[in-house]
Amino acid sequence: MRLTLSFDEAQGAFTGTVENTTEATICNVRVEVHLSHGTELGPTDGLDLAAGESAATRLPSGGASFERWTAHPESSRCAAG
């Protein structure tokens, strides 16, 4: 997965895209942001991404102030079909 995220001060939110860079579906993809003072934002609602698919992602900061942040995508095993 590739996560591209930035903080949009005007929106007060982290916005970007999460992309499936593999050749198989990735299930229940979600994004979390960790702020420098320990607050965790997210995770976003989970979604399945087909091979090569990308989706917009957005996490409001809730007005929290911070100096630094890190983010990461997560996924879960796909349910047996």
Summary of the structure (lengths in Angstrom):
residues: 81
radius of gyration: 13.4
end to end distance: 22.4
largest distance: 44.2
contacts: 211
relative contact order: 0.34
helix: 0%
strand: 54%
